[in-house]
């Protein structure tokens, strides 16, 4: 008997993300790829996450950082919006992903961009939309630089809204 899908779609894993995990070419939409990548985090499928980055991202070179992210305590996903891109081979998915860290539940909100190339959808990059209009004070800035730790998928501390790895990293 199949288990509920880790992407929180209310479908069975065998009917939702498992086909994508077994065959990347079965993914037909950006949302399906995003959900399967999230499920891969919960299932700790590092190779799937790496293989579904756009080839221009050189994800294999970032295997250790990606594995660290995959091995986090992911616990929930909400897809809040899907949008077509500027052409048929581009799409966007905005989501909230939840994880437990140091006894707290954290929420990562991202607007991910996906590109379709040679018949396959890939994750290429994302931005971090701000829910509030007031400036956000990043608590990481209230510590000595020598102890500052910024994860590759964390929002960049410069405030650009991009991931650290795609900005100042």
C-alpha positions, 0 to 999 in steps of 0.5 A, spaced: 500 500 500 502 506 498 503 512 503 501 519 502 506 523 498 511 527 502 509 533 497 502 534 501 498 534 495 493 529 499 495 524 493 498 517 494 506 517 493 505 512 487 500 517 484 504 523 485 511 524 486 514 517 485 513 517 477 517 523 477 523 520 482 523 514 477 523 518 471 524 525 470 521 525 463 514 524 466 514 531 469 509 535 465 509 542 469 513 546 473 509 545 479 509 538 478 517 538 478 517 543 484 513 538 488 517 532 486 523 536 488 520 538 495 518 531 496 525 529 494 528 533 500 523 529 505 525 523 502 533 525 502 533 523 494 540 528 493 541 525 486 534 527 484 535 534 487 541 535 483 539 532 477 533 537 476 537 543 477 538 546 470 545 544 467 547 551 467 547 551 475 552 546 475 549 543 481 554 537 482 559 542 484 554 544 490 553 537 492 555 538 499 551 544 500 545 541 497 545 535 501 545 539 507 539 542 505 536 535 503 538 533 510 534 538 514 528 536 517 522 538 512 515 538 514 510 541 510 509 544 503 504 549 501 503 551 493 501 559 493 501 560 486 503 558 479 504 562 473 506 562 466 513 565 464 514 569 458 514 563 453 512 556 453 518 553 456 518 558 462 514 557 469 514 560 476 511 557 482 511 560 489 510 556 495 512 556 503 516 550 505 516 549 512 522 546 516 524 544 523 530 547 526 533 548 533 526 547 536 523 552 531 518 551 525 521 556 520 518 558 513 521 559 507 517 562 501 520 562 494 518 564 487 521 559 483 523 559 476 523 553 472 525 552 464 524 546 460 529 544 455 530 538 451 523 536 453 525 536 461 523 541 466 528 544 470 529 548 476 533 554 475 533 560 480 528 563 485 527 569 489 524 571 496 518 575 496 517 579 502 510 579 505 511 585 509 512 592 506 517 594 512 524 593 512 526 586 514 532 586 519 536 580 518 538 577 525 544 574 522 547 581 521 547 582 529 553 578 530 560 578 529 562 577 521 567 571 523 561 567 526 556 569 520 553 563 517 549 563 510 547 557 507 547 557 499 539 557 499 538 562 504 536 569 502 542 574 501 544 578 506 545 584 501 537 584 501 536 583 493 531 578 494 535 573 491 538 566 494 545 567 497 548 562 492 546 567 486 548 573 489 553 575 493 555 567 494 
